[in-house]
Amino acid sequence: MNSIDDLDLSKSYTYADYYSWRFEERLELIKGKIFKMSPAPTGNHQLIAGSIFAELHHFLKGQNCKVFMAPFDVRLVRDETSDKKVKNVVQPDVCVVCDMAKMADPRSCLGAPDIIVEVLSTGNSSKELKTKYDLYEEFGVKEYWVVYPSEQSLVRYVLDTNGKFATEGRALTGGDTLTTPILPGFELAMDDVFRDLL
């Protein structure tokens, strides 16, 4: 299939379908349904995602965990890993994977990353805050970092022992530093994340 216009948006699709498509538009599958991704990210979106990726990449050199940046497919699965059964394929802005068994297939991450970072933009805020929040919680993403460029803030959701996301209070802003038990010793200064915005 070569054009997104040839797809029936009312149908349910799998990773096997998704992987066979050859059109330029970027899509995600959530519970088999097609979600069109926003137009190209803004400069500030790119600067924020790039800054977070760079800090993680530098910290993780030589370590077991690896960091990836969009476009990069993450297939969220439980027990069924066949391409014809997988119905959730997302492309987070940044993600960290610590279980390298999930990277055995070089096409993508097969299973929940430990950390997912999404930078909100005008076209994707409601999807990130509701649909993806629910999806990442359901499939056991340990931490979900949501960045609000216009407020220059970051909210960190942590999966609790009941499998539900919880925040640790207020959003992180200028002067704050994010740390995580997933990556002992890692520090992400909010001033660095938002310093070079346009």
N, C-alpha and C positions, 0 to 999 in steps of 0.2 A: 504494500500500500504506500503510495507516494504523496498523498494529500490528506491533510487533516479533515478536509471537507467530505472525504469518502467515509468517514467514521460515523456510525450511528451512536450519538451521545447517550441514548437511552439504554444501550446494551451494557452488559458486564464483560470486562476484559481481564486478561491475565498477563503475567510477565512475558509469556511466549508471544502473545499478540504485540505487546509493547516493544519487545526487542526486535520484532520484524518490521516495524514501521520505519520509514526512511525520509520523513519530512523534517523540515528545519525547526518547527515549533517545538518548544519543550513542554512536556506534559508530566503529570503525576497520576498514579492510580491509587485511589483510596476506596477500599472495599469493592474493587472492580470498576468503579466509576471514574471517568476521565475528568481531571481537573486541569484546565489550561493554566499555565504559569503566567505570571505578569510579564509585561514587556521588559526589555532589557533593564536591569537594575540601574538606579541613579548613581551618580558619582559618589555620593555620600554612603549609599548602601555598599558599594564596592570597597570604599576606603575602610569602613567599619569591619566588614567581613574579612577583608585582607589583613587588617591589623590583628584581629583575633586569631586568624589562621597563622600569621607570622609568629606571634608570641607562642602559640601552642607548638608550632613546628620547631622553633628554636629550642624550646624546653624538652621536647620529646626526642631529640636526636640521640640515637644510641639506646633508646628505651624500647620496651615491648609495645607500648601503645603507639598508634599511628594516627595522624590527623589528615583529613581529606576535605576538599573544597568543591563546591558545585561548579560545573555539572558532574555529579557523581551519584549513581543509583544506590539506594538503600532499599533492600527488599525485606519488609517486615513479615516474619513468618512465625509459626508455632512449630508444629511437627511436620507439616507438608512442605517440602522444598522444591517439588517439581515445578518447572517454569509454567506448566499448564494449570497449576493450582494456585500459585502465588498471585494475590489480588491487591497487594499494597506495595507500591513502588514510589518512593519520594526522593527528592533531591534537596537535602538540607543545605543551607549556605555553608556550614562547617560541621563536621562531626568527628568524634574521636572514637576509635575502636581499639579495645585492649585485648580482646580474644581473637587472635590471628586465625583461628579455625574459621571464623566468619568471613575471612578474606581468601579462602581456598579457591573460590571461583573469581578469576581476575576481572570479570565484568562489573562486579559490584560487591557491596557488603550484604551478606545473607544472614539476617538477624539484626537485633536491636543494637545500635552503637551505644557506648557508655554515656556519651554526651552528644547532644544535638544542639546546634546554635542556629536560630533563625533571626534574621534582621528584617524587621517589618518595613513594608513600603505601602504606598497608598492603595495599591491594588490587591494586597494579600493579607491585610490585617485581620479581617474576620476569619479567613481560612486558617491562618496560623493560630489564632487565639482560641478557636473552638474545635474545628475539625482535626487539625494536627495535634493539638493538645490532647484530645481524647485518644487519638490513634497512638501517640507516643506513650501515653500512660498505659493503654491497653496492652501494648507489646513490650513493656518493661524497660523503656529507656530510663537509665538511672538519673540523668540530669538533663533538663531542657532549659536552655538559656534563651530568653526572648529579649531582643534589643529594640528599643524605641528611639530611632534616630532623632526625631523632632524634639523629644524631651531629653535627649542625651542620657538615657538611663538603660539599665539592664535588670531584668527580673529573672532570678534563678529558681526554677522549680526542681525539687528533689523528690524522688520516689520514696515513699515511706514504707514501713514494714507491712502495711495493708495493700500495697500496690497502687497507692494514690499519690498524685503530686501534691506537694505542699510548698509554700514559700517560707522563707526565713524572715519575714517581715517586710520592710520597705524595699523599694527599688534601689539599686546601687547607682550612684551618680558621681559627679566630680569629687575627687578626694578619696573615694572609696576604692577598695581593692577586693577582687573576687578571689577566693581560694576554694579548693574542693578536695575532699578526702580521696577522690578517685585518682588524683595526681598530686601526691604529697610533695610539697615544696613549690608548687606552681602558684604564681601570683599574677593576676591580671589587673593592672591599674586602670580605672575608668578614665583618668586623665589621658592616658596613652591611647585608649580606644577612640576617644572623641577629639583628640588634639588637632588633627589635620583636616577637619571637615571644611567643605567649601562654603 
